[in-house]
Amino acid sequence: MARALDLPETAKALDRYGRRASAVVTGGCVLFVPAAGVALVAPGKPWADDLIGALVALGVLVLGAGAGSWFLARRMRRVLGSGAWSAHAAVAVRSVRTTETVVLRSPAGDGLWPLEVVAVRQRYEPLRPGPDGVMWWCGDPTRGGVLAPPGGGALLWTRPVKHRRARRRIVEQAARTDLLGRAAPVQPQVRDLVPPVTGPVTGPVTATVPAPRVSLVEPPESDTSGAPTYARLAAHAGRQAVARPRTGTRRPEADVREVAWWCVRSLRRAAGVGRVLMSLAFCAATAVAAVLRPEGGGLMKLFLVAMVALAALAYSGHRLLTSGIPAVRLMARAAHSPVPAPRRYVLLHDPQDGVPVLVVFAAHGGPHDLPEGLLPLVAPGTAKHPWLGLPSDPAGTVELRGWRDFSADGLPVVVARFEGRALWPAGPYRPAGGAEGAALLARLAPPMSPPALQEEDSAPRAAL
């Protein structure tokens, strides 16, 4: 059986999850050390008792969160080590009365699995089902399992919704999105796949292979139509654009060619200026509270809050000076490049983290051209509508400027301009022929079944 854990991206994601859990557990234990020190230095003093109580309470809270994450990491390892990935049509169901929920269609296509996501919202939002509506699953829907975007590079633990009334409401809401009527997604491709066993499907789709080597990029040797051509990617981007909500308008911002970079809203956000200002405001509010309450036991609690605020200020300031400002300076230099390079583009989104990506093609060519490079973009919109400000057309032409500076890994820094406004990069311009570029391209447009490819041949004619 080809285990999900045999996929390198899944193994790396699980290791990262486990390291974060261990770091949180260590941080919780470390907080008990100063509490013990204060108890030895100043036993019985009121301010010491307040400080010790605050440190112990914070340590218990952090230790409990880390222990819970470590326990989930162990459960993920057991599930991923004994099962295989299967692709499912999925939809996210949001409700103020319940936790974040994802509904998967069963492999047989005649049932729905409502699953609660065991993760904070900030971690779940980038991984929620995107416009493609496809998620990977490994586990038992009656006991829980691991959910991941296509590619298996980010992991979420899920459990079944237990309350009968909530299950019925969530399933009805998911059924109204035509989840049962969607086409079956293509399962992860496995090299040397033996003929599957016929019979009814009773659980996640698995496959038997002579060796646990999983390939998610290469299509079957008999299928040569799965290449990432302009026509195929344009049709894929068109489906994503239809499913992508577009409400509201994006406020205009200054042109970096006419003003300094700190006058441009998007560059300030990319550099991390907002985080520094919020930390400064937090420190100022703590100082004012300490001045207004110079006496009493609450002063030690304010002191502890001030230490947290100063730590946040130091961290955000370090990020601003070491990585934020140098990165936006390179972007500004690229935007000042006098010679534009026109290219065709296809706008897709990375299902692993939701980052929009421009797949770049030669300026002149046909529908069967292969991409030249890939440019991840910073979503210019708001937190609620991150796609605002991106090109409304899923495929078209764009100007690229830059290639004068290079990132730490030797890749060029490029800025795209569309209809007079800049689209700021979230990373360097990556050639499509490299190993990382090919892996990103496979996530953006996974291999499709032959019938779906035949339907695509005539779909992108209008975009061309």
C-alpha positions as CSV (number, residue, x, y, z in Angstrom):
1,M,0.0,0.0,0.0
2,A,1.3,3.5,-0.9
3,R,1.2,5.3,2.4
4,A,0.5,9.0,2.6
5,L,3.5,9.5,4.8
6,D,5.8,8.2,1.9
7,L,5.1,11.5,0.1
8,P,8.1,13.8,0.8
9,E,5.9,16.9,1.1
10,T,3.7,15.2,3.6
11,A,6.6,14.0,5.7
12,K,8.1,17.5,5.8
13,A,4.8,19.0,6.8
14,L,4.4,16.5,9.6
15,D,7.9,17.2,10.8
16,R,7.3,20.9,10.9
17,Y,4.0,20.4,12.8
18,G,5.8,18.2,15.4
19,R,8.7,20.7,15.8
20,R,6.3,23.6,16.4
21,A,4.4,21.5,19.0
22,S,7.7,20.6,20.8
23,A,8.8,24.3,20.7
24,V,5.5,25.4,22.3
25,V,5.9,22.7,25.0
26,T,9.4,23.9,25.7
27,G,8.3,27.5,25.9
28,G,5.6,26.6,28.5
29,C,8.1,24.7,30.6
30,V,10.6,27.7,30.4
31,L,8.0,30.0,31.9
32,F,8.1,28.0,35.1
33,V,11.8,28.8,35.6
34,P,11.4,32.6,36.3
35,A,8.4,31.8,38.5
36,A,10.6,29.5,40.7
37,G,13.3,32.1,40.8
38,V,11.0,34.8,42.0
39,A,9.6,32.5,44.6
40,L,13.1,31.9,46.0
41,V,14.3,35.5,45.8
42,A,11.2,37.2,47.2
43,P,9.0,34.7,49.1
44,G,5.7,36.0,50.5
45,K,5.8,39.5,49.0
46,P,2.5,40.6,47.3
47,W,4.1,41.7,44.1
48,A,6.0,38.4,43.9
49,D,2.8,36.4,44.4
50,D,1.1,38.3,41.5
51,L,4.1,37.8,39.2
52,I,4.4,34.1,40.1
53,G,0.7,33.6,39.5
54,A,0.8,35.3,36.2
55,L,3.9,33.3,35.0
56,V,2.5,30.0,36.2
57,A,-0.9,30.6,34.6
58,L,0.7,31.6,31.3
59,G,3.0,28.6,31.5
60,V,0.2,26.2,32.0
61,L,-1.8,27.7,29.1
62,V,1.2,27.5,26.7
63,L,2.1,24.0,27.9
64,G,-1.4,22.8,27.5
65,A,-1.6,24.1,23.9
66,G,1.7,22.5,23.0
67,A,0.8,19.2,24.6
68,G,-2.5,19.2,22.5
69,S,-0.6,19.9,19.3
70,W,2.0,17.2,20.1
71,F,-0.8,14.7,20.7
72,L,-2.4,15.6,17.4
73,A,1.0,15.2,15.7
74,R,1.2,11.7,17.0
75,R,-2.3,10.9,15.8
76,M,-1.5,12.3,12.4
77,R,1.7,10.2,12.1
78,R,-0.3,7.0,12.9
79,V,-3.0,7.8,10.3
80,L,-0.7,9.0,7.6
81,G,1.6,6.0,8.2
82,S,-1.3,3.5,7.7
83,G,-3.5,5.1,5.0
84,A,-3.2,6.6,1.6
85,W,-4.2,10.0,0.2
86,S,-7.5,10.2,-1.7
87,A,-8.9,13.3,-3.5
88,H,-12.4,14.5,-2.7
89,A,-14.7,17.2,-3.8
90,A,-15.0,19.6,-0.8
91,V,-16.7,22.7,0.4
92,A,-16.1,24.9,3.4
93,V,-19.2,25.6,5.6
94,R,-18.9,28.5,8.0
95,S,-21.2,29.1,10.9
96,V,-21.0,31.4,14.0
97,R,-22.4,28.6,16.1
98,T,-19.9,25.9,15.2
99,T,-16.2,25.5,14.6
100,E,-14.8,25.6,11.1
101,T,-16.2,22.7,9.1
102,V,-15.3,21.1,5.8
103,V,-17.7,18.7,4.0
104,L,-16.2,16.0,1.8
105,R,-18.0,13.9,-0.8
106,S,-17.5,10.2,-0.3
107,P,-15.5,8.2,-2.8
108,A,-18.7,6.5,-4.1
109,G,-20.2,10.0,-4.7
110,D,-23.5,9.3,-2.8
111,G,-22.7,10.7,0.6
112,L,-21.2,13.7,2.4
113,W,-18.8,13.7,5.3
114,P,-19.0,16.8,7.6
115,L,-15.7,17.2,9.5
116,E,-14.7,19.8,12.1
117,V,-11.2,21.3,11.7
118,V,-9.1,21.2,14.8
119,A,-7.0,24.3,14.2
120,V,-7.1,28.0,14.9
121,R,-8.8,30.1,12.3
122,Q,-5.6,31.9,11.3
123,R,-4.0,28.6,10.4
124,Y,-7.0,27.2,8.7
125,E,-7.9,30.1,6.5
126,P,-5.0,29.7,4.0
127,L,-5.8,26.0,3.7
128,R,-9.6,26.1,3.3
129,P,-11.0,24.6,0.1
130,G,-10.3,27.0,-2.8
131,P,-12.0,27.7,-6.1
132,D,-11.2,24.2,-7.3
133,G,-13.1,22.6,-4.4
134,V,-10.7,19.7,-4.1
135,M,-9.0,18.4,-0.9
136,W,-6.9,15.4,0.0
137,W,-8.0,13.1,2.8
138,C,-6.5,10.3,4.8
139,G,-8.3,8.6,7.7
140,D,-11.6,7.3,8.8
141,P,-14.6,9.7,8.5
142,T,-16.2,8.2,11.6
143,R,-13.2,8.7,13.9
144,G,-11.2,11.5,12.3
145,G,-8.3,12.0,9.9
146,V,-5.9,14.4,8.2
147,L,-7.1,16.9,5.6
148,A,-4.7,18.7,3.2
149,P,-4.8,20.8,0.1
150,P,-3.7,19.0,-3.1
151,G,0.0,18.2,-2.8
152,G,-0.1,17.2,0.8
153,G,2.2,20.0,1.9
154,A,0.1,21.3,4.8
155,L,-1.8,19.2,7.3
156,L,-5.0,19.8,9.3
157,W,-6.5,17.3,11.8
158,T,-10.3,16.9,11.5
159,R,-12.9,15.0,13.4
160,P,-16.5,14.1,12.6
161,V,-19.3,16.5,13.6
162,K,-21.0,14.6,16.5
163,H,-24.2,16.6,17.1
164,R,-27.0,15.2,14.9
165,R,-28.7,18.5,14.4
166,A,-25.5,20.3,13.5
167,R,-24.6,17.5,11.1
168,R,-27.9,17.7,9.3
169,R,-27.7,21.5,9.0
170,I,-24.1,21.4,7.7
171,V,-24.9,18.6,5.2
172,E,-28.0,20.5,3.9
173,Q,-25.9,23.7,3.5
174,A,-23.2,21.8,1.6
175,A,-25.7,20.0,-0.6
176,R,-27.1,23.4,-1.8
177,T,-23.6,24.1,-3.3
178,D,-24.1,21.2,-5.7
179,L,-21.3,19.2,-4.0
180,L,-22.9,15.9,-5.0
181,G,-23.1,17.0,-8.7
182,R,-19.5,17.9,-9.1
183,A,-17.2,15.8,-11.3
184,A,-15.0,13.3,-9.5
185,P,-11.5,14.7,-8.9
186,V,-8.5,12.9,-10.3
187,Q,-6.8,10.7,-7.6
188,P,-3.1,11.2,-6.8
189,Q,-1.1,9.4,-9.5
190,V,1.0,6.4,-8.3
191,R,3.8,4.9,-10.4
192,D,3.6,1.3,-11.3
193,L,-0.1,1.2,-10.5
194,V,-1.5,-2.3,-10.5
195,P,-5.1,-2.9,-11.7
196,P,-7.4,-1.9,-8.9
197,V,-9.6,-4.4,-7.2
198,T,-13.2,-4.2,-8.5
199,G,-16.0,-3.9,-6.0
200,P,-17.8,-1.3,-3.9
201,V,-15.8,1.4,-2.4
202,T,-16.1,1.4,1.4
203,G,-13.4,3.9,2.5
204,P,-10.7,6.2,1.3
205,V,-9.3,5.2,-2.1
206,T,-6.0,3.3,-1.8
207,A,-3.7,1.7,-4.3
208,T,-1.2,-1.2,-4.2
209,V,2.3,-0.7,-5.5
210,P,5.4,-2.8,-5.4
211,A,7.4,0.0,-3.7
212,P,6.2,3.0,-1.8
213,R,7.2,5.7,-4.3
214,V,4.5,8.2,-5.0
215,S,4.6,10.6,-8.0
216,L,2.1,13.5,-8.1
217,V,3.6,15.4,-11.0
218,E,4.1,12.8,-13.8
219,P,0.9,11.7,-15.7
220,P,0.6,8.1,-16.9
221,E,2.9,7.4,-19.8
222,S,-0.1,6.8,-22.1
223,D,-1.5,10.3,-21.3
224,T,0.5,12.9,-23.2
225,S,-2.2,15.5,-23.1
226,G,-1.7,16.5,-19.5
227,A,1.1,19.0,-20.2
228,P,0.7,22.5,-18.7
229,T,0.0,24.3,-22.0
230,Y,-1.4,27.8,-22.2
231,A,-4.8,26.4,-23.4
232,R,-5.2,24.0,-20.5
233,L,-4.1,26.5,-17.8
234,A,-6.3,29.2,-19.2
235,A,-9.3,27.0,-19.0
236,H,-8.4,26.0,-15.4
237,A,-8.0,29.7,-14.5
238,G,-11.3,30.4,-16.0
239,R,-13.1,27.9,-13.7
240,Q,-11.3,29.4,-10.7
241,A,-12.3,33.0,-11.7
242,V,-16.0,31.9,-11.9
243,A,-15.9,30.5,-8.4
244,R,-13.9,33.4,-7.0
245,P,-16.2,36.1,-5.3
246,R,-15.5,39.7,-6.4
247,T,-17.3,42.2,-4.2
248,G,-16.2,45.7,-3.4
249,T,-13.5,47.8,-4.9
250,R,-9.8,48.3,-4.1
251,R,-8.7,51.7,-3.0
252,P,-6.0,53.2,-5.3
253,E,-2.5,53.7,-4.0
254,A,0.5,55.8,-4.8
255,D,2.9,54.9,-7.7
256,V,6.3,53.9,-6.3
257,R,7.9,55.5,-9.4
258,E,6.7,58.9,-8.1
259,V,7.0,58.6,-4.3
260,A,9.2,56.8,-1.8
261,W,8.4,53.2,-1.1
262,W,7.0,54.0,2.4
263,C,4.2,56.1,0.8
264,V,2.9,53.0,-1.0
265,R,0.3,51.1,1.1
266,S,1.1,47.6,-0.3
267,L,4.9,48.0,0.3
268,R,4.4,49.2,3.8
269,R,2.3,46.1,4.5
270,A,4.8,43.8,2.8
271,A,7.7,45.3,4.8
272,G,5.8,44.8,8.1
273,V,5.5,48.4,9.1
274,G,2.0,47.8,10.4
275,R,3.2,45.1,12.9
276,V,5.8,47.5,14.3
277,L,3.3,50.3,14.7
278,M,0.8,47.9,16.5
279,S,3.6,46.8,18.8
280,L,4.5,50.4,19.6
281,A,0.9,51.3,20.3
282,F,0.6,48.3,22.6
283,C,3.8,49.4,24.5
284,A,2.4,52.9,24.8
285,A,-0.9,51.7,26.1
286,T,0.8,49.6,28.7
287,A,3.0,52.5,29.8
288,V,-0.1,54.8,30.2
289,A,-1.9,52.1,32.2
290,A,1.2,51.8,34.5
291,V,1.3,55.5,35.0
292,L,-2.4,55.7,35.9
293,R,-2.0,52.8,38.4
294,P,1.3,53.3,40.1
295,E,0.3,51.3,43.2
296,G,-1.4,48.0,43.9
297,G,-1.0,44.4,42.9
298,G,-2.0,45.0,39.3
299,L,1.3,46.7,38.6
300,M,3.1,43.4,38.3
301,K,0.5,42.2,35.8
302,L,1.1,45.3,33.7
303,F,4.8,44.7,33.9
304,L,4.4,41.2,32.5
305,V,2.2,42.6,29.7
306,A,4.8,45.2,29.0
307,M,7.5,42.5,28.7
308,V,5.3,40.7,26.1
309,A,4.8,43.9,24.2
310,L,8.5,44.7,24.2
311,A,9.2,41.2,22.9
312,A,6.7,41.6,20.1
313,L,8.2,45.0,19.3
314,A,11.7,43.6,19.2
315,Y,10.7,40.7,17.0
316,S,8.7,42.8,14.5
317,G,11.4,45.5,14.4
318,H,14.1,42.8,13.7
319,R,12.0,41.4,10.8
320,L,11.4,44.9,9.4
321,L,15.1,45.8,9.4
322,T,16.6,42.5,8.3
323,S,14.1,41.2,5.7
324,G,11.2,43.6,5.2
325,I,13.0,46.8,4.2
326,P,15.6,45.1,2.0
327,A,12.8,43.1,0.2
328,V,10.7,46.2,-0.6
329,R,13.7,48.1,-1.8
330,L,14.4,45.4,-4.4
331,M,10.7,45.6,-5.4
332,A,10.9,49.4,-5.8
333,R,14.1,49.1,-7.9
334,A,12.4,46.5,-10.1
335,A,9.4,48.8,-10.6
336,H,11.7,51.6,-11.7
337,S,13.1,49.5,-14.5
338,P,12.7,51.5,-17.7
339,V,12.3,48.6,-20.2
340,P,9.1,46.5,-19.8
341,A,9.0,42.9,-21.0
342,P,5.5,42.1,-22.3
343,R,4.3,38.5,-21.6
344,R,1.2,36.5,-21.6
345,Y,-0.1,35.3,-18.3
346,V,-2.5,32.9,-16.7
347,L,-3.6,33.7,-13.1
348,L,-4.0,30.7,-10.8
349,H,-3.9,30.2,-7.0
350,D,-1.7,27.9,-5.1
351,P,-4.0,25.5,-3.2
352,Q,-1.4,24.9,-0.6
353,D,-1.4,28.4,0.8
354,G,-3.8,30.4,-1.3
355,V,-1.1,32.7,-2.9
356,P,-2.0,34.0,-6.4
357,V,0.5,33.0,-9.0
358,L,1.1,34.4,-12.5
359,V,2.1,31.6,-14.9
360,V,4.1,33.5,-17.5
361,F,4.3,32.6,-21.2
362,A,6.0,34.1,-24.2
363,A,4.4,37.2,-25.6
364,H,3.7,35.6,-28.9
365,G,2.7,32.0,-29.3
366,G,-0.1,29.5,-29.6
367,P,-2.4,27.6,-27.3
368,H,0.1,24.7,-26.9
369,D,3.0,26.8,-25.6
370,L,4.6,25.7,-22.3
371,P,5.2,28.3,-19.5
372,E,8.4,30.2,-19.1
373,G,8.2,31.0,-15.4
374,L,6.1,31.5,-12.4
375,L,5.7,34.7,-10.3
376,P,3.9,34.4,-6.9
377,L,2.1,37.6,-5.9
378,V,1.1,39.4,-2.7
379,A,-2.7,39.4,-2.6
380,P,-3.5,43.1,-2.9
381,G,-7.0,43.0,-1.4
382,T,-8.2,43.0,2.1
383,A,-8.2,40.1,4.6
384,K,-11.9,39.3,3.7
385,H,-11.4,39.8,-0.1
386,P,-7.7,39.1,-0.9
387,W,-8.3,38.9,-4.6
388,L,-9.4,42.5,-5.0
389,G,-6.9,44.4,-7.3
390,L,-5.8,41.4,-9.2
391,P,-6.5,41.1,-13.0
392,S,-10.1,40.4,-13.6
393,D,-9.3,38.3,-16.7
394,P,-7.9,34.9,-15.9
395,A,-5.6,35.1,-18.9
396,G,-4.2,38.0,-20.9
397,T,-1.0,40.1,-21.2
398,V,1.1,41.8,-18.5
399,E,4.3,43.9,-18.3
400,L,7.2,42.5,-16.3
401,R,10.0,44.8,-15.0
402,G,13.1,44.1,-13.2
403,W,15.8,41.4,-13.6
404,R,18.4,43.8,-12.3
405,D,18.5,42.4,-8.7
406,F,18.5,38.8,-7.4
407,S,17.3,37.1,-4.3
408,A,19.4,35.1,-1.9
409,D,18.9,32.0,-3.9
410,G,20.0,33.6,-7.1
411,L,16.6,34.1,-8.7
412,P,15.6,37.5,-10.3
413,V,13.3,40.0,-8.6
414,V,10.5,40.9,-11.0
415,V,7.4,43.2,-10.6
416,A,4.4,42.9,-12.8
417,R,2.3,45.9,-14.0
418,F,-1.2,45.5,-15.2
419,E,-3.4,48.4,-16.3
420,G,-1.1,51.0,-14.8
421,R,-0.8,49.4,-11.4
422,A,1.9,47.2,-9.8
423,L,1.4,43.7,-8.7
424,W,4.0,43.1,-6.0
425,P,5.7,39.7,-5.9
426,A,5.6,37.4,-2.9
427,G,8.8,35.7,-4.1
428,P,11.3,35.8,-6.9
429,Y,10.6,34.9,-10.5
430,R,11.0,31.2,-10.7
431,P,11.8,29.4,-14.0
432,A,9.1,26.8,-14.9
433,G,11.7,24.2,-15.9
434,G,13.4,23.9,-12.5
435,A,12.5,21.4,-9.8
436,E,10.7,23.8,-7.5
437,G,8.9,25.4,-10.5
438,A,7.7,22.1,-11.7
439,A,6.4,21.2,-8.3
440,L,4.5,24.5,-8.0
441,L,3.1,24.0,-11.5
442,A,1.8,20.6,-10.6
443,R,0.0,22.0,-7.6
444,L,-1.5,24.9,-9.6
445,A,-3.0,22.6,-12.3
446,P,-2.9,18.9,-11.2
447,P,-3.2,16.2,-13.9
448,M,-6.8,15.6,-15.1
449,S,-8.7,12.7,-16.5
450,P,-8.8,12.3,-20.3
451,P,-12.5,13.3,-20.6
452,A,-11.8,16.5,-18.7
453,L,-8.9,17.3,-21.0
454,Q,-11.0,16.7,-24.1
455,E,-13.6,19.2,-22.8
456,E,-10.8,21.8,-22.2
457,D,-9.5,21.8,-25.8
458,S,-12.3,24.1,-26.9
459,A,-12.9,25.9,-23.6
460,P,-10.1,28.6,-23.6
461,R,-10.6,29.8,-27.2
462,A,-12.2,33.0,-26.0
463,A,-9.3,33.7,-23.7
464,L,-6.8,33.2,-26.5
